[in-house]
Amino acid sequence: MENKKKILIINSGGTICMSKTDGGYAPDLKVFRDSLEKLAELSAPEMPTWEMINLEPLLDSSNIAVDEWNKIGKVIEENYDKYDGFVILHGTDTMAYTASILSFALENLGKPVIITGAQIPLCELRSDGKDNLITSLMLAASDRIFEVGIYFANKLFRGNCTIKFSASDFIAFNSPNLPPLATAGIHIDYNDSLLLPKPTKPFRRQVIRKVPIGVIKVFPGIQFGLFERIMTEDLKGIVVETFGAGNIPNSSGSALLPIIEKAYKNGSIITVCTQCPQGTVMLGTYQTSAALKSVGAVAGREMTTEAAVAKLYYLFSKDLTPDEVRIQMETPLRGEESYL
């Protein structure tokens, strides 16, 4: 008899393991365990064997940040050789950030890491968590996946290409610039041409530091001068969400440019992403974007804001020089850009 794959579920919290309280939904480990025991499918012959580690405390994903990213990464590192794959249960609000940071921090990943959750708690009648969990376990047992993915509503997306799409629909996530890596219908159909290849180097984890990073969303009438006071030498990275392919207002002398030039001279890395869900940043295509390039900004191209923020965290955690970080920000590392 063929040995079954062994999967580790890492439960960080989120809606999937919540129950209703007088103060609203909150993580409830006892109710969640009771709900799992009622799922006969989890012990079906076709399923891999699995074990679960519950992080303490279980959190709403709004409260997940650097410490929790490192905690999840450490659990994977410590158990990497014991399991064939990993499923992370996570709240939806910051799932795309966690998926992005883990895609970078888990270097030379040779096993599936599938992140999933639910829009309705598992304990409730119409929960979407049942299918998300069952299929994620099956994906985590795959011999084809060597990266971090988000599985939700029958689709597996590359983690660092995913955005939260809806706060109320079961189809909570989308990957605007990259098709799904796999689609779960009657069968699980893999898009093998998109999957990352198996690494040849040994797995390692990069610890992520609490690096000062800012995000500026450009809007009509924005007063860029308000941001000047935060452009200090302490600010390591800035993600600017611009119009279209990297355009900014250039009226009134475009006060953003001297601010960005100041940040550049301070060693900050300015990465330009687009506010458009789909498309790529091409600095210099329009006159209103050429100026950004001239003062040292780098193009995020197809990267989501979540991926750009995560990549800055990761690169600055590796003790690289600002020039090295700039080069790496425009270099695809985990399939996060240059796939159009």
C-alpha positions as CSV (number, residue, x, y, z in Angstrom):
1,M,0.0,0.0,0.0
2,E,1.4,3.4,-1.0
3,N,2.2,5.7,1.9
4,K,-0.1,8.6,2.2
5,K,1.2,12.2,2.1
6,K,1.4,13.9,5.4
7,I,0.2,17.5,5.7
8,L,0.6,20.0,8.5
9,I,-2.2,22.5,9.1
10,I,-1.0,25.7,10.7
11,N,-4.0,27.5,12.2
12,S,-3.4,31.3,12.6
13,G,-7.0,32.2,13.1
14,G,-9.4,34.1,10.9
15,T,-13.1,33.7,10.1
16,I,-12.9,30.0,9.4
17,C,-12.3,29.2,13.1
18,M,-14.5,31.8,14.6
19,S,-17.9,31.7,16.3
20,K,-20.5,34.3,17.0
21,T,-20.1,36.2,20.4
22,D,-22.0,39.1,21.9
23,G,-19.2,41.3,20.6
24,G,-19.1,39.9,17.1
25,Y,-17.2,37.0,15.5
26,A,-14.1,35.9,17.4
27,P,-11.7,32.9,17.2
28,D,-13.0,29.9,19.1
29,L,-10.7,26.9,19.1
30,K,-13.2,24.6,20.8
31,V,-16.0,25.3,18.4
32,F,-13.6,24.9,15.5
33,R,-12.3,21.6,16.7
34,D,-15.9,20.4,17.1
35,S,-16.6,21.5,13.5
36,L,-13.6,19.6,12.2
37,E,-14.7,16.4,13.9
38,K,-18.0,16.6,12.1
39,L,-16.3,16.6,8.7
40,A,-16.1,12.9,7.7
41,E,-14.4,13.9,4.5
42,L,-11.2,14.7,6.4
43,S,-10.7,11.0,7.1
44,A,-11.7,9.7,3.7
45,P,-9.3,7.3,2.1
46,E,-8.5,9.7,-0.7
47,M,-7.4,12.4,1.8
48,P,-3.8,12.8,3.0
49,T,-3.1,12.3,6.7
50,W,-2.9,15.6,8.5
51,E,-2.0,17.1,11.9
52,M,-2.6,20.6,13.1
53,I,-0.7,23.3,15.1
54,N,-2.7,26.1,16.5
55,L,-0.8,29.4,16.9
56,E,-1.3,31.3,20.1
57,P,-3.2,33.5,20.2
58,L,-5.5,32.8,17.3
59,L,-6.0,36.2,15.5
60,D,-8.3,38.1,13.3
61,S,-6.0,38.7,10.3
62,S,-6.2,42.4,10.7
63,N,-3.8,41.9,13.6
64,I,-1.3,39.8,11.7
65,A,2.0,41.5,10.9
66,V,5.8,40.8,11.1
67,D,5.8,38.8,14.3
68,E,3.1,36.5,13.1
69,W,4.8,36.1,9.7
70,N,7.9,35.0,11.4
71,K,6.0,32.7,13.7
72,I,4.3,31.0,10.7
73,G,7.6,30.8,8.8
74,K,9.4,29.3,11.9
75,V,6.7,26.5,12.2
76,I,7.3,25.6,8.6
77,E,11.0,25.7,9.0
78,E,11.0,23.5,12.1
79,N,8.6,20.9,10.4
80,Y,9.8,21.1,6.9
81,D,11.3,17.7,6.8
82,K,8.5,16.0,8.6
83,Y,5.6,16.9,6.2
84,D,5.0,16.7,2.5
85,G,3.1,20.0,2.4
86,F,1.5,22.7,4.5
87,V,-1.9,24.4,4.8
88,I,-2.2,27.7,6.6
89,L,-5.6,28.8,7.9
90,H,-5.7,32.5,7.8
91,G,-8.2,35.4,7.8
92,T,-8.9,37.0,4.5
93,D,-8.2,40.6,5.2
94,T,-4.4,40.3,5.1
95,M,-4.1,36.9,3.5
96,A,-2.5,38.3,0.3
97,Y,0.2,40.1,2.4
98,T,1.0,36.9,4.3
99,A,1.1,34.9,1.1
100,S,3.4,37.4,-0.5
101,I,5.8,37.6,2.4
102,L,6.0,33.9,2.8
103,S,6.7,33.5,-0.9
104,F,9.9,35.5,-0.4
105,A,10.9,34.4,3.1
106,L,10.6,30.7,2.3
107,E,13.6,30.5,0.0
108,N,14.0,27.5,-2.3
109,L,10.6,26.1,-1.3
110,G,10.3,22.6,-2.5
111,K,6.9,21.7,-1.1
112,P,3.3,23.2,-1.4
113,V,2.3,25.9,1.0
114,I,-1.4,26.5,0.6
115,I,-3.1,29.4,2.4
116,T,-6.9,29.3,2.8
117,G,-9.8,30.4,5.0
118,A,-13.4,31.3,4.7
119,Q,-15.9,34.1,4.4
120,I,-18.3,32.2,6.8
121,P,-17.1,30.3,9.9
122,L,-16.8,26.6,9.5
123,C,-19.3,26.1,12.3
124,E,-22.1,27.7,10.3
125,L,-24.4,26.0,7.9
126,R,-23.4,27.7,4.7
127,S,-19.7,27.9,5.4
128,D,-17.4,28.0,2.4
129,G,-14.6,26.8,4.7
130,K,-15.4,23.1,4.2
131,D,-14.4,23.0,0.5
132,N,-11.6,25.4,0.9
133,L,-10.0,23.3,3.6
134,I,-10.6,19.9,1.9
135,T,-9.2,21.0,-1.4
136,S,-6.3,22.8,0.1
137,L,-5.3,19.6,1.8
138,M,-5.4,17.8,-1.5
139,L,-3.4,20.6,-3.2
140,A,-0.8,20.5,-0.4
141,A,-0.3,16.8,-1.2
142,S,0.5,17.6,-4.8
143,D,3.8,16.7,-6.4
144,R,3.5,19.7,-8.8
145,I,3.5,22.7,-6.5
146,F,6.7,24.3,-5.2
147,E,5.4,27.7,-4.1
148,V,3.0,29.6,-1.8
149,G,-0.5,29.7,-3.1
150,I,-3.9,31.0,-2.0
151,Y,-6.8,28.6,-2.6
152,F,-10.3,30.0,-2.5
153,A,-13.6,29.3,-4.3
154,N,-12.2,26.6,-6.6
155,K,-9.1,28.5,-7.7
156,L,-5.5,28.3,-6.7
157,F,-3.6,31.5,-7.2
158,R,0.0,32.4,-6.9
159,G,0.2,34.0,-3.4
160,N,2.2,37.0,-4.4
161,C,0.0,37.8,-7.4
162,T,-3.3,37.8,-5.4
163,I,-5.5,40.5,-4.1
164,K,-8.5,40.4,-1.9
165,F,-11.3,41.1,-4.4
166,S,-14.5,41.0,-2.3
167,A,-15.5,41.5,1.3
168,S,-18.8,39.7,1.0
169,D,-18.7,37.2,-1.9
170,F,-17.4,33.6,-1.7
171,I,-15.1,34.5,-4.5
172,A,-13.0,36.6,-2.2
173,F,-9.7,36.7,-4.2
174,N,-8.5,37.4,-7.7
175,S,-5.2,37.4,-9.5
176,P,-5.7,40.1,-12.1
177,N,-2.5,39.6,-14.1
178,L,-1.9,35.8,-13.8
179,P,-4.4,33.0,-14.5
180,P,-5.1,30.4,-11.8
181,L,-2.3,27.9,-11.1
182,A,-5.1,25.3,-10.7
183,T,-8.9,25.0,-10.9
184,A,-10.9,22.6,-8.9
185,G,-13.9,21.3,-10.7
186,I,-14.8,17.6,-11.0
187,H,-11.0,17.2,-11.2
188,I,-8.2,19.5,-10.2
189,D,-6.8,20.9,-13.4
190,Y,-3.3,22.3,-13.1
191,N,-1.8,25.0,-15.3
192,D,1.6,23.4,-15.4
193,S,3.1,26.1,-17.6
194,L,2.6,28.7,-14.9
195,L,3.9,26.6,-11.9
196,L,7.3,27.5,-10.5
197,P,10.0,24.8,-11.1
198,K,11.3,22.6,-8.2
199,P,14.3,24.4,-6.7
200,T,17.7,22.8,-6.8
201,K,19.1,24.5,-3.7
202,P,18.3,23.6,0.0
203,F,15.4,25.2,1.7
204,R,16.0,28.1,4.1
205,R,13.9,30.7,5.9
206,Q,14.7,34.4,6.0
207,V,13.6,36.1,9.2
208,I,11.7,39.3,8.4
209,R,12.6,42.5,10.3
210,K,10.3,45.3,11.3
211,V,11.4,47.6,8.5
212,P,9.8,51.1,8.2
213,I,7.8,51.1,5.0
214,G,5.2,53.5,3.7
215,V,2.4,53.4,1.1
216,I,1.2,56.5,-0.7
217,K,-2.0,56.3,-2.9
218,V,-2.1,59.1,-5.4
219,F,-5.5,60.8,-5.9
220,P,-6.7,63.9,-7.8
221,G,-5.8,67.0,-5.7
222,I,-3.4,65.2,-3.4
223,Q,-1.1,67.5,-1.5
224,F,2.2,65.8,-1.6
225,G,3.8,68.2,0.8
226,L,1.9,66.5,3.6
227,F,4.1,63.5,3.2
228,E,7.5,65.3,3.3
229,R,7.9,65.0,7.0
230,I,7.9,61.1,6.9
231,M,10.6,61.1,4.2
232,T,13.5,60.6,6.7
233,E,16.5,58.4,6.6
234,D,14.6,55.9,8.8
235,L,12.0,55.2,6.1
236,K,13.5,52.3,4.1
237,G,10.8,51.7,1.4
238,I,7.9,53.6,-0.1
239,V,5.3,52.1,-2.4
240,V,3.5,54.7,-4.5
241,E,0.2,53.7,-6.0
242,T,0.0,55.8,-9.2
243,F,-2.5,56.3,-11.9
244,G,-2.4,54.0,-15.0
245,A,1.0,52.9,-16.1
246,G,2.8,55.0,-13.4
247,N,1.5,58.5,-13.9
248,I,1.3,61.2,-11.3
249,P,-0.1,64.8,-11.4
250,N,2.5,67.2,-12.7
251,S,0.7,70.4,-12.0
252,S,2.0,73.0,-9.5
253,G,5.5,71.9,-10.0
254,S,4.7,68.3,-9.0
255,A,5.7,68.5,-5.4
256,L,6.0,64.8,-5.2
257,L,9.2,64.7,-7.2
258,P,11.5,66.7,-4.9
259,I,10.1,64.6,-2.0
260,I,10.9,61.4,-3.8
261,E,14.3,62.7,-4.8
262,K,15.0,63.5,-1.1
263,A,13.9,60.0,-0.1
264,Y,16.1,58.5,-2.8
265,K,19.1,60.4,-1.5
266,N,18.3,59.1,2.0
267,G,18.6,55.6,0.7
268,S,14.8,54.9,0.6
269,I,13.6,52.6,-2.2
270,I,10.6,54.1,-4.1
271,T,8.6,51.4,-5.9
272,V,5.9,52.5,-8.3
273,C,2.8,50.3,-8.6
274,T,-0.5,51.0,-10.4
275,Q,-3.9,51.5,-8.8
276,C,-5.4,49.5,-11.7
277,P,-6.1,45.9,-10.7
278,Q,-4.8,44.8,-14.1
279,G,-1.8,46.0,-16.2
280,T,1.8,47.0,-15.7
281,V,3.8,50.0,-14.7
282,M,6.0,51.3,-17.5
283,L,7.9,54.4,-16.2
284,G,8.7,56.8,-19.1
285,T,5.8,55.8,-21.4
286,Y,4.1,59.0,-20.5
287,Q,5.6,62.4,-19.6
288,T,3.9,62.2,-16.2
289,S,5.7,59.0,-15.3
290,A,9.1,59.8,-16.8
291,A,9.8,62.2,-14.0
292,L,9.5,59.5,-11.4
293,K,12.2,57.4,-13.1
294,S,14.4,60.5,-13.3
295,V,14.4,60.9,-9.5
296,G,15.3,57.2,-8.8
297,A,11.9,55.4,-8.5
298,V,11.8,51.8,-9.7
299,A,8.9,50.2,-11.6
300,G,6.9,47.6,-9.8
301,R,5.6,46.5,-13.2
302,E,2.9,43.9,-12.6
303,M,3.4,43.6,-8.8
304,T,0.5,44.1,-6.5
305,T,0.9,46.6,-3.7
306,E,0.9,43.6,-1.3
307,A,3.7,41.9,-3.2
308,A,5.8,45.2,-3.4
309,V,5.4,45.8,0.3
310,A,6.4,42.2,1.1
311,K,9.3,42.3,-1.2
312,L,10.7,45.4,0.4
313,Y,10.4,43.8,3.8
314,Y,12.2,40.7,2.6
315,L,15.0,42.5,0.8
316,F,15.7,44.9,3.6
317,S,15.8,41.9,6.0
318,K,18.8,40.5,4.0
319,D,21.3,43.3,4.7
320,L,21.5,44.4,1.1
321,T,22.6,47.8,0.1
322,P,20.0,50.3,-1.3
323,D,21.4,49.8,-4.8
324,E,21.2,46.0,-4.4
325,V,17.6,46.4,-3.2
326,R,16.7,48.6,-6.2
327,I,18.1,46.0,-8.6
328,Q,16.2,43.1,-6.9
329,M,12.9,45.1,-6.8
330,E,13.0,45.0,-10.6
331,T,14.1,41.4,-10.8
332,P,11.5,38.6,-10.7
333,L,12.3,36.4,-7.7
334,R,9.2,34.2,-7.1
335,G,7.0,34.8,-10.2
336,E,5.7,38.1,-8.7
337,E,6.3,40.1,-12.0
338,S,7.2,39.9,-15.6
339,Y,4.7,37.3,-16.5
340,L,2.6,39.4,-18.9
